[in-house]
Amino acid sequence: MSVLATIPARAGSKGVKGKNMREINGLSLVDRVVKSALGVSKCDGGTKAVISTDIEEIHLGRYKHLPPDTGRFIISHPRPPELCTDTALAWDVWQDAVKSAEKHFNRSWEYHLYLEPTSPCRTNEDIQECIQFIINEQNSVCTVSESPIHPKKIFELVENKFHPQHSFHQFHIPVRYREKLEDGFYNNQPRQSYFKRYIKNGICYACTDKRMKTANTMLDPDTYFHIIDRPVINIDREEDFLYAEALLDKRE
């Protein structure tokens, strides 16, 4: 079994400046995800990894608290400027990095991982489980967590009026809980009547090499969604670092 892990680490971030190089308990987010990627077991010759980045410090190979031979297993790929924008698609970044790694190592891999540094609460078991799903004939896998906020509770402001993002029909709200208010939304159902909804958590995406070479989207109707049933965080704001540190303190 051969695995290539792609690690996207862009310098620009509107929420938290330089967040990918920020440290939690002495390890930067990039160091943490590199450690996770190289810790995948049962791989022929060890997992290889490619960091798609425009961060100079990463290009110089400065990985704190990691083994000195880390450079044998990981390369830094200079991400093209057009893939460093806020509108760049993750799938394009992933495919670009894989092509670079194939050229550098002069080989291909059976399976591919996409591990976001901003999800530092992943475990090696999370990654191994995703790989196992792929081995068991899933073409692609995406980890998800239960959403803390149900879409039924989300509204948008249009011309000084709040409008629901979705109709109650999409959420299977029982008829007895439907009550149309004057402002147009249905708001008379208890939380327990909602079906669970899930969000991507960035812990792991995985796919086969065939899908990497033929698909044009990150996810498709056949993607298997692997539920991570414990608290995790995908860092996007300053306060998320505090929550991530608390979660990791409890685990480590």
Salt bridges, closest charged atoms under 4 A:
GLU23 OE2 - LYS64 NZ 3.04
ASP69 OD2 - ARG72 NH2 3.19
ASP86 OD1 - ARG10 NH2 2.96
ASP86 OD2 - LYS14 NZ 3.01
ASP96 OD2 - HIS77 NE2 2.58
GLU102 OE2 - LYS213 NZ 2.74
ASP126 OD2 - ARG230 NH2 2.52
GLU129 OE1 - HIS226 NE2 2.75
GLU146 OE1 - LYS196 NZ 3.97
ASP209 OD1 - HIS112 NE2 2.76
ASP209 OD1 - LYS213 NZ 2.55
ASP220 OD2 - ARG211 NH2 2.84
ASP236 OD1 - LYS19 NZ 3.73
GLU238 OE2 - ARG22 NH2 2.71
GLU239 OE2 - ARG237 NH1 3.53
ASP240 OD1 - ARG237 NH2 3.41
GLU252 OE2 - ARG32 NH1 2.92
